[in-house]
Amino acid sequence: MRWIAGLVIIIVGAVAGYYWYSLPPTYPGKYIVTADRVLTMDPKYPQVQAVLVEDNEIMAVGDVRTLEDLADVEIIRLQGTLIPGLIEPHTHPIAAALLGSATDISAFKYDNRVQIMQALQESADSFSVTPWVLAYGWDPIAIKDLTPPTLAELDAISPDKPMLVLTQMMHEAYANTAALKEAGVDPRRGPMLRELEEINRVVSAIPAPSDEAVELLVRKTYTDYAKAGYTTIGVTGAVGRHPNPVGLLQRVGLEDNPPVRTYVYLTEDQLPKWRFGGDDRFTILGAKFWLDGSPFTGGAATHEPYEDSELVLERLGLSTGHRGDLSMSDADLLEKLREVHKRSGQVALHAQGEHAIDQALMAIAAIQAEDPRDDIEHRLEHNALITNEQIQRAADLGVSLGFFVDHISHYGDQLESLFGKERLDRYMPVRDAKDAGAVITFHGDHPATPMNPMGTVETAMSRTSTSGNTVVGVDQAVTLEEALQAMTVNAARQLGQEDTLGMIAVGMKADFTLLNGNPQVMMPQGLRLIRPAMTIRNGQPVDTRFVSWFDPELAIKAIWKMMMGDETKPTST
């Protein structure tokens, strides 16, 4: 295997040369940083000129001259807008890493069914690192002519290799006969898989990539979060094909200088194996439970039925009067929530429809009545159709509300066909939640959407679909400051980290995001064009170069296992 040794030498040499050539800046242990503008999210001092940083902490804020009097240190002058480090409170890094290697058939890339079916055919005919054909992003809501694939179509594209096609929100999928047989599912049921239990049964039949390959992909995804402007992520369900997903996130998160801080919510099967707690690099906060499904597959557990529209009846294939079902009984939810609450853990509850939100609030109220705790604030996730009454009840219970506002940009043109005009006008009612005094946050639920936090800010302010044809609940718009608060100080509170993260203020961690423009002077529709120029975590610029995440030894082991199987392992280099 001389060629492997040669490959190792080439890779190591190239990496070493690139490393020394492109070293990122390193800041001194104590310095003053200033920018064209510094937005603090601190109501006492909303905008300052400069920040004094020592090690990983903010020591003072004010104008440059005042801070110079406090400390005779280097002044670092940045171009752009400096804000607190952005926080993504609801994301799935392992799933994002793995789906990044699947064939992209999303509406972000294609416009019609013919293009997508051709992409599936090309994927089936090309080389892949797994014996399955995997595609991600099937989106009948965003692409009008995207009728469901038949079993015959999928079998014609891939007659021998198992094929799995995941929808954009991952609550529905389609499998060919070979994939269904691999999973022990009768193909006569048809290709469609609805919600997580059915999908996971087929996904579990896919040969898992090597642990080394998954870890490399996750490490890259962590740098992707930093490149997007995030300094902290909340992993609401450590899901993904790996024998120990929580352990993988812990290993990556506990490195000396990880790109982002990691706060994890366990899935039900992980709860018995892990304790809650950690440090400011990696912490397990509690658990995540799903109470209903996606609005875009018919899975939202609503009070009123979905609309009897062509979209619902024909393209989604739902019946007249359809309502989504709850994922568990009240008794099951109470038992699960009680166990986590008793362990001083926080629960994040996926709830899209009003029926699911009712169930969530009932359970939280019951558990809090049994065991009142001021130190635990549970969360509701997505909240597509939450009502004013439910918002007020959540605020009274101290429950934070995370909104997936990018539903509006990606699916705004179709929402009326799903839920009608009245529910369209109150879809993702962020303004009502803000006015009720609830803690509100925004999230991207990656990989369901691309990482673009300023795009999320734009949507929260404009409430406009990507096409520009639909404004969803114009009176639910928020201001720029409120949108940035949702993604900084409010997100820190939702993760229980408000004492150290989310603001540029004395005593807080020195986490910053530098934007390459001025959001204060732009119309909302242009905000998504502003990009992060860099992130600073613990007072130092985050290294997002290739060499920061690429590990030659992991890569060599991954390649070896792909070629030889797990039985033969190369000698460690």
Secondary structure, DSSP 8 states (H G I E B T S, - for coil): -HHHHHHHHHHHHHHHHHHHHT------SEEEEEEEEEE---TTSSEEEEEEEETTEEEEEE-HHHHHHH---EEEEEEEEEEE-EEEEEE-HHHHHHHTTSEE-STTT--SHHHHHHHHHHHHHS--SSSSEEEEEE-TTTSTT-----HHHHHHH-SSS-EEEEETTSSEEEE-HHHHHHTT--GGG-SEEEHHHHHHHHHTTS----HHHHHHHHHHHHHHHHHTTEEEEEEES--SSSS-HHHHHHHHHTSSS-SSEEEEEE-GGGGGG--SEE-SSEEEEEEEEE-S--TTTT----SS----SHIIIIIS---TT-----SS-HHHHHHHHHHHHHTT-EEEEEE-SHHHHHHHHHHHHHHHHHS--SS---EEEE-TT--HHHHHHHHHHT-EEEE-THHHHHHGGGHHHHHHHHHHHTSS-HHHHHHTT--EEE---TTSS-S-HHHHHHHHHH-B-TTSS-B--GGG---HHHHHHHTTHHHHHHTT-TTTSSS-STTSB--EEEESS-GGGS-GGGGGG--EEEEEETTEE---SHHHH--HHHHHHHHHHHHH-TTS-----
